[in-house]
Amino acid sequence: MQVQGLGFRGIVATGGLRTGSNVARAVALGATAGGLAAPVLKAHRAGGFDGVVAFLRRVVLTVRSIMLLTGSRTVADLQRAPRVLGPTLARWVPEPRR
């Protein structure tokens, strides 16, 4: 609710995301963005500012790689990309918008 009134229309996936692959999966399942607080703090503890920059570069590179591999030019394309879901998860995920 903190962004209410700011015009943000999306879903931010947080809690448990650790890698760029986790972010890409969250986006493919409908999120607009992913939050990675704990891994960023760990990267800072291990390598300071430069450690955070290196970590976030890896995250971005991973998301971009996954987008390339799925033929997704935009976040919206990744949200509509074909996905393989097990029966338990499939019950919770709505069909992608076309």
C-alpha positions as CSV (number, residue, x, y, z in Angstrom):
1,M,0.0,0.0,0.0
2,Q,3.0,2.3,0.3
3,V,3.0,2.9,-3.5
4,Q,-0.8,3.5,-3.6
5,G,-1.5,6.8,-5.3
6,L,1.8,6.8,-7.1
7,G,0.5,5.3,-10.3
8,F,2.3,2.0,-9.9
9,R,0.3,-0.8,-11.4
10,G,2.1,-4.0,-10.8
11,I,3.1,-6.8,-8.6
12,V,6.5,-6.8,-6.9
13,A,7.7,-10.3,-5.9
14,T,9.7,-10.3,-2.7
15,G,10.7,-12.8,-0.1
16,G,12.9,-15.7,-1.1
17,L,14.3,-14.3,-4.3
18,R,18.0,-14.9,-4.4
19,T,19.1,-15.0,-8.1
20,G,18.3,-13.6,-11.5
21,S,16.6,-16.9,-12.3
22,N,14.3,-16.4,-9.4
23,V,13.4,-12.9,-10.7
24,A,12.8,-14.2,-14.2
25,R,10.5,-17.0,-12.9
26,A,8.6,-14.5,-10.8
27,V,8.1,-12.2,-13.8
28,A,7.1,-15.2,-16.0
29,L,4.5,-16.0,-13.3
30,G,3.0,-12.4,-13.5
31,A,5.2,-10.1,-11.3
32,T,6.3,-6.8,-12.7
33,A,9.5,-6.7,-10.6
34,G,11.5,-8.7,-8.1
35,G,13.0,-7.6,-4.8
36,L,16.3,-9.1,-3.7
37,A,17.1,-7.4,-0.3
38,A,18.9,-10.2,1.6
39,P,21.3,-11.2,-1.3
40,V,22.1,-7.5,-1.8
41,L,22.9,-7.1,1.9
42,K,25.1,-10.2,1.8
43,A,26.9,-8.9,-1.3
44,H,27.6,-5.7,0.5
45,R,28.9,-7.4,3.6
46,A,31.2,-9.5,1.4
47,G,32.4,-6.9,-1.0
48,G,31.0,-3.5,-0.1
49,F,29.6,-1.2,-2.9
50,D,31.6,-3.0,-5.6
51,G,30.2,-6.4,-4.4
52,V,26.7,-5.1,-4.7
53,V,27.3,-3.7,-8.2
54,A,28.8,-7.0,-9.3
55,F,25.9,-9.0,-7.8
56,L,23.3,-6.8,-9.4
57,R,25.1,-7.0,-12.8
58,R,24.9,-10.8,-12.6
59,V,21.2,-10.6,-11.8
60,V,20.5,-8.4,-14.7
61,L,22.7,-10.5,-17.0
62,T,20.8,-13.7,-15.9
63,V,17.4,-12.1,-16.5
64,R,18.5,-10.8,-19.9
65,S,19.8,-14.2,-20.8
66,I,16.6,-15.9,-19.8
67,M,14.6,-13.3,-21.8
68,L,16.8,-14.0,-24.9
69,L,16.4,-17.8,-24.5
70,T,12.6,-17.4,-24.3
71,G,12.4,-14.9,-27.2
72,S,11.1,-12.2,-24.8
73,R,12.0,-8.6,-25.9
74,T,10.1,-7.0,-23.0
75,V,8.9,-7.9,-19.5
76,A,5.4,-8.2,-20.9
77,D,6.7,-10.7,-23.4
78,L,8.3,-12.8,-20.6
79,Q,5.0,-12.7,-18.7
80,R,3.4,-14.3,-21.8
81,A,6.1,-16.7,-22.6
82,P,5.2,-20.4,-22.6
83,R,5.8,-22.0,-19.2
84,V,5.8,-25.5,-17.8
85,L,4.1,-25.8,-14.5
86,G,3.5,-28.8,-12.2
87,P,-0.1,-29.5,-11.3
88,T,0.2,-27.9,-7.8
89,L,1.6,-24.6,-9.0
90,A,-0.7,-24.5,-12.1
91,R,-3.7,-24.2,-9.9
92,W,-2.4,-20.9,-8.5
93,V,-1.3,-19.2,-11.7
94,P,-3.8,-17.6,-14.0
95,E,-3.5,-18.2,-17.7
96,P,-1.2,-15.6,-19.4
97,R,-2.8,-12.6,-21.0
98,R,-2.5,-12.6,-24.8
